[in-house]
Amino acid sequence: MAFKRFDLTQDKRYTLSDASLNIIKDVNSPIIIDVFLTGNDFPSEFKRLQRETKQLLEEFSAHNSHIIFHFINPLENNINRDKNIQKLNERGLTPMRLSVQENGKTSDEVIFPWALASYNDVTVTIPLVKNKIGASQQELVSNSVQGLEYAFADGFSKLTKPKHRKIAILKGNGELEDKYIYDFAKKLGEYYFIAPFTLDSVAVNAQKSLDELRNFDLIIAAKPTEAFTEEEKLVLDQFIMNGGKSLWLIDAVAIEKNSLYNELGKTFAVARDLNLTDFFFKYGVRINPLLISSLYSAPITVAIGEGSDSQFQHLQWPYSPLASSNSNNPIVNNLNLVKFDFANQMDIIKNDIKKTVLLESAPLTKLEGTPREISLDIVTEEQNPALFNKGNQPLAVLLEGKFTSVYKNRVKPLKLKKEIDESVANKMIVIADGDIIKNDVVKNKPQELGFDRWTGKTYGNKEFLLNAVNYLLDDDGLINIRSKEITIAFLDQEKITNQKTNWQLVNILLPLGLLALFGFIFNYVRKRKFAR
């Protein structure tokens, strides 16, 4: 029996992208999906998310009958409720508390906005809700609906497409220890092969180092603290000239937040010379040893008081700017706020390379030179907004195009077999902060990247970095699904509560009134007709 589906929505929300279709077209054994987004007391906004999820999965299933889904309520049985919650928590499926307003009353409900997809004895978790700091429940649902197709397509891709891309984590120049990048590296491992690569070998055999480095598709420099030699720079430059992608997380100022927690509550910020200024300048950016200070920033948690009377308080900390984006690039579309720590100012240099500012500070920003004393006392001082007059400052920039070698028309520090002066079409991302990738470590146990254990807020650091890597290595267009815009219309709950009685009266009285009017007209016409 033949059938055809038509999508008449203006935003084509029920039309799957080519990237999604390519992922599922060759699936020839069942993908079983258990969706836990169901319940009896859902608020109306999340019923909308539930409905959109069901309709999207129906669309996937219509294109491939091997995609089978079920909606399961893990809280339906009160006897097994706690046991089910514990099992889901062990899988990393954390519950979400909602505030439900109905008839002017507020109550709390618990939901599990997750799905589990299984294929050939492998299971992945699929998040159905995209958290965003400061968002209302309606905005939360709107953001989540917009990301549904990508969430499921990404999950199906991890199940059905074998890993083939390789990422090198650079070592040898004082980069972050493994425990501080553990959470992000673990997440990357779901998509790619990852291995450390030490640049120390360049001094022994540069050609061999380059040949081995070219086995990787992407390099990540996670907050180097020691200067690169010219030989190391040449090897990295030639890696880029040969089409290698790169993600740079660079601090041009040496300062650590932990160094503030001393008796004086003070430390010094000084310029850090990594010998990379000419390197990035040639490609199209320059990171300067200036600190970004912003009034729109994440708080710092400090103990106020002495001894047993001390209390932890969350106070404004201008050196942790919160960054967002005005770009529609899929890396940052519908992204949560990203937290930086002691970020640096970055210039964008004019050349033939296309630049896209992915993240920038808030308009109320000022620049502070180094060396400079940084003190915790600033949290108790009232800031003058008039001094924060430098506007939005770029913090993360995407560069795309054919890069010119840093060593073109220059004396090279050593001779390589085949030196290239211009790259093939290539991409790199430069971020003016190394701490953006750094997760907290508590009792020697790495925490989730972006999670602030003091405030309970989760920032968008991990999602941003993962999107960045996926964009740099994406060859099937999957990341572009994130650019899909879906408009969700919601009812105004306040108006519903305030005008509920009026509309109930209208719904009761209007039909009666129309019926009475019809009866009057009918009798009037009938009398006129038979009066003759």
N, C-alpha and C positions, 0 to 999 in steps of 0.2 A: 504494500500500500504506500503510495507516494504522498508526501506532505511537504508543505512549505511554511516557514515562519517569517513573519514580517515585523520589523521593528519600526513603529511609527513615532517613537519618542524623538524629540528635537535633539537631545544630546546623545542619541544612539547608545543608551546605557545597556541595552540587551543585545548589542552586537559585539561579539568577541573580536578582539584584535587579531591580526595575522600571526603575531608572536605567540599568542595563547593557542591558536589553532595548530600551529606548527609543533607545539609541545605535545599535544594530545593526539595528533593524527595517527601516530604509529603505535599507540598503546593498544596491546592486544590481549591483555589480561586485566582482571578487575582492579580498579582503584576504589577502595572502600573508604568513605568519608563519614565520620561521626561528628555531627555538629551539636554542641552543647548549649547553643543559644536558644533555649526554649524554656517555657515556664508558664505558670498560671497568672502571676501577678506582675507581668512585665509592664513598665511604663510605656506609653504610646510611642515615644521616640524609638525605643529599642524593639518594639513590635515592627516598626518600619525597617530597621536593620535586619531583623529576622526574615521579613518578607523579601527584602532585596537579596539576601543571601540565598534563600530558596529559589528565587527566580534565576539568579546567576548560575546556580548549580544545575537547574533544569536546562539552561542553555548549553552548558558544558556537556551534559548527558545527551542532549539532542544531537550533538555533533559526534559523540562517541559513547555508545551504549555501555561500554565497560566502566564508565564513571557512575558509581552507585552511591547514593547518600542517604543518611538517616538523621533525623533530629531526635536527640535524646535529652531528657530532663534528669540530670544527676541528683536533683534535690527532691524528686517526686516522692520517693519512699522515705518517710521520716525515720524508719528503723535503720536503714543503711546510709542515711544522709551524711553523718560524720565520717563514716568509712569511705564513702565516695569522694568527699572533699579531700581527705588525706591522700587517696590514690591519685587524684588529679593534681594535687600540689606536688607530689613526688615526681610527676612528669613535667613539672614546670608550668602547669596550667593554673595560674593564680586567680582567685575569685575577684570580682569587682563589686563594690558596694555602690548602690544607687539610691538617690533620694527621689521618692515617688510622691508627686503632688496630685491629689484627686479630691474634688469637692472641698477645696480649701484646707485639706489635711495633708500632713507630710508623714511619710513612713519610709523606712529603709528596707531595701531588698538586695539580695545577693544573687549575682548571675555569673556564669562562666562564659565569657565571650571568646571561645576557642573552638577549633575543630582539629580532629586527628585524621590524617590521610594515610592509608596503608596500601603498599604495593609490593608484592613479592617478598613478604616478611620484613619489609622496612617501613617504619612509621615516622612521620614528621608532624610537628605541631604547626598549626596555622592560626595566627592571631586575627581576630575579626574586628577588633577595636583599635583605632589609632589615637593614643592619648596625646593631648596637647595642653600645655600649662595654661590655665586661665580660661579654657573653653567651657561653654555651657553644655548641657547634655545634648541639646539640639545640634550645636556645632560639632560635638564629639561624634554624633551619629552621621552627620553630613560628611565629615572627614573620613569616617570609617567606610561609608558606602563608596566614596570615591576611590578608596584603596582596595576594595574587595577583589576585583579581577586580578590585580597584581599579586595580592596575597595568595590566592589560590593558584595562579599560574606559576608563581615562584615555588610554591610547595610541590606542584606537579613536576616542575623542572628538576627539583632536587631528587625526586623519586625516580624519574624515568631517564634523565640525562646523566651519563657518567661524567665524573670530574675529568677535565683534561688540561685546564689552565694551571700554570705554576707561578707562585709568588715567592719572591726572596725578601726576607726581612734583613736589612743591612745591619751588620755588626762591625765592631772594630774602631768606632769613633765615639765611644761613650754614649751609645744610644740607651734607651730605657731598658731596664732588666725585663726578662720574660714575664715575671709575675705582675708587672705593671701594664703589660699589654695582653695579658692572658685572656681576658673576656672577649676582646675583639678578635684575637687570633683564633680562639675557639669558634667564634661565629663564622669567620672566614673559612675555616676548615670544613664547613658544611657545603661549600661551593667549590673550593680550589685546593690544590696541593700547596702546602706551605713549608718552607725550609729556611733556616738562617743562612746568611752568606757573609763571610768575613772578608773585608777588604784588605786585611793585613797581607794577604797573599800577593797583592799587587806588587809589593816591593821585591818579592822573590821572582815572580814570573808574571808580568802584566798581561802578556798575550794569552796565557793559559787562563788567567782570571777572567778576561773578557769572554773567551770562548765558553767558559763555564757559566758566566752570568747570562749569556745569550740563550741559555737553555730555559731561562725564566721569561715569563710574559710581562711581569710587573715587579718593580722594586718599591719597597716602603722604607723611608728613612724616618724613624720614630724618635724625634728629639735628640739628634746628635749633639754632643757637648764638647767634642775635640775637633780641632781643625783638620780638614781634608788636605792631603798632599796634592801637588799638581798631577802626579802620576795617577792617583785615585780619581781625580776629577776627569782626567782624560779617558780613563776606562768607562766611567759613568756617562760621559759625553758621547762616547762611541756606542754605548749600549742604546742611548736615546736615538742616535743617528740611524741605527739599524732597526728602529721601530719599537724599541722597548718602552713600555708605559712606566710612569713613575708617580708616586704620591709622596710629597715632601711635607713633613711637619717640623717646622724650623723655629727655634727660639734665638733671636738676635740679642737677647738680654738674659744674663745669668741671675736667676733668683728662684727660690723655691718657697712655696707657702709654708712648708714645715719649719723653715728656718726662722719664722716669726714667733714660733712658740718657745720663747726663752724668757728669762727673768725680765728683760727690758722690753720685750715685745717689739723688737726692731731688727732690721737687717738692711743690707745694702744691695741695690740693683746696679749691676755694671754691664757694660757692653760685652758681648761674646763674639769673638772673631772665629768664624768657621771656615774662612777662606772660600766662601761661596758667593760673594757679592758679584764678581764678574760673571760667574756661572749663571745665576738667575737673571742678571741684567741682560745678557745676550739673548736669553729666551723671552724676556718681556716683563719681568717684575724685579723689584728691589725691596728687600726687607731691611728696615732701618732700626737702629737700637733705641727706639722710642716706645714707651709703654702707653697702651690704650687705657684710658680711665673713663668710665661711663656711669651716668646716673641710672641707667637701665641695666642692672647687674644682678647676679645671684648673691645671696647673703653669705656671710661668713659666720660660723658658730664659735662664740668665745664664752669663757667662764667669767661672769661678773660677780664680784664679791670675794670674800676670803674664807678659806677653810670649809666647814660644813654649811656655811651660809651662802656659798657661791651657787649661782644658777647659770645654766647654759641659755644664751640668748642668740637669736638670729638677727644680725645687724647688717646694714647695707655695706657692701664691699665693692668699691668702684673698679677694682682690678680683676673682677670676674665678670666681664661684659657678657650679656646675653645677645646672641646674634640671630638674625632672621634674614629673609631674602625677599627681594621684589622680582626675582627672576622666575620665569616659567620653565626653567630647565628641569628635567625629570629628577635630577639629583636632589633638588630642594623643594620640589612641588609638594604642598601639603605636609611640610616638615615641622616638627616640634622645635621649640627654641633650643639652640645649641650653646652650651656653656664653655667659655674660654677662661684661662687663668694666665694673667700677665702676658696678654697678647701684644704683638708688636705692630707698628705702623708699616704699611706696605704701599709702595709707589707702583703704578702701572706704566710701563715704558711703551712708547709708540714704536711699533714695528709692524711687520706683515702678519704677525700671529694674531688670531682671533682670541680675545679675552672675554670671559664671562665672570662677573663677580657673583660668586655663589652665596657668600655670607658677608654681612657687614654689621658694624656696630650701630647702635641707635643714634639719632641725630644729636642728642646731648652727650657729646664726647669731647674730651680734651686729650692732648698729647703731652707726655712728660718725658723730658730728656734724662739721660744717664751720664755719669753715676748719680744715684739718688738714694736717700734714706727712705725706707718704707717702714711705717710704724702702724701697729694696731690701733693707736690712738685716733686714727682718722675715722674710725667707726663712731666715735662719740662727738665728732665735729660736724656742724651743719655745713653742707656744701652749697656753694653759690652757683646756681644754674647758669649765670651769665658767663662764667669761666669755661663752661663746657660748650664751646662754640666752633668746634672743628667739623661738625656734621658727621654724616655716615662715613666710616672708614672701612675699606675692604679688608677682610680677614682671611678669606679663602677665594682663590681665583683659579678658574679652569682655563688652560691654554691649549689651543688646537691649531694645527697647521703643519707646515714644513719648517722645522727648526734649523737654524744655521749653527754650525759647530762653534763652540766657544773658542776653539783653537784654530779656526780658519785664519789664514794669513798671519799666524803667530808661530813662534819657535816652540815646538812641542817638547815636553820633558822626556819623552822616550819615543821609540819607533815601534809602531804596530804594523801587522801585515797589510791590512787594507783599511786605510783611514778615509772616512767619508766626511765631506764638508757640509752636506745638506741632507736632512732626514727625509724619509718617506712621510706621508701624512701621519701625524702622530698626536698624542694627547698627554698632558700632565696636569696635575693639580698641586698648587703650592698653598700651604696654610701657614699663617704667621703665628703659630703657637704649637709647641710640642705636647702640651698637656691635654690637648683635646682628645688624645687617644689613651690617656692614662687612667686606669681604674684604681680605685682605692684598694688598699690591702689591710685587712683587719685580722690581727692574730695570725699573720702569715697566710691568710686566706683571701684570694682575690675576690673583689666584689663586682657587681654588674657595672659595666661602663655607663656613665651618665646618671647613675642613681646616687642621690644625696641622702645618706642614712640619717642625717640630722633633721632634715625637713620632710623626708619621705617623697620628694619630687624626683621624677625621672626626666632628664633632659634628652635631647635628640642626638647626642654625640654618636652613639653606635649606629643608629639608622643613617645618619649623614655619611659617616665613613664607609659603611657598607654600600650605600648608594653610589658613593664616589668610585669605589673599586669596581662595582658592577658596571658603571658607566664606562670606565676606562677599558674594561675587558669585554664588554658586551658586544657580541657579534651576531645576535639573533633578534635584537630590538626589544627584548623583554623589559628593560628598564624604561622604555618609552611609554609603556602602559601607564606609568605614574603620571603622565601629562594629561590623561583623560579627565575631562571636567564633567561632573554630574551635578545638576542642581536639584536640591531636595527642598520641597515646600512643606512646612510644618504648620499646624494649627497653633494659635496663640493661647496658651493655657490660662493666662491671666484673664483674657477676654472670655474664654469659655466659662471660667468660674464666676466672673462678674455678671455675665449676660445669660447665664444658664436658665434662670427662671423666666426671663423675657422670651427666650426662644421656645421654651416649653409651652408657654401660654400661646405663642404664635402658632406652634404646631398643633395645639389642641383647638384653639378658637377659630383659626383661619379656615380649616376644612369645614367646621360647623357653619361658619358664616357663609362660605361658598355654597354649601348644601342648602341653607335657608334661602339664599338669593336665587339659586336655581329653582327651588320649590315655588317661590313667589312668582318668578317669571313664567314657569310652567303653568301654574294655576291661572295667571293673568291671561296668557295666550289661549288657554283652554276655554276660559269663560268668554273671551272675545269671539272665539271660533264657534261655540255652540249657542251663543246668545242670539244669533241671527235666525 
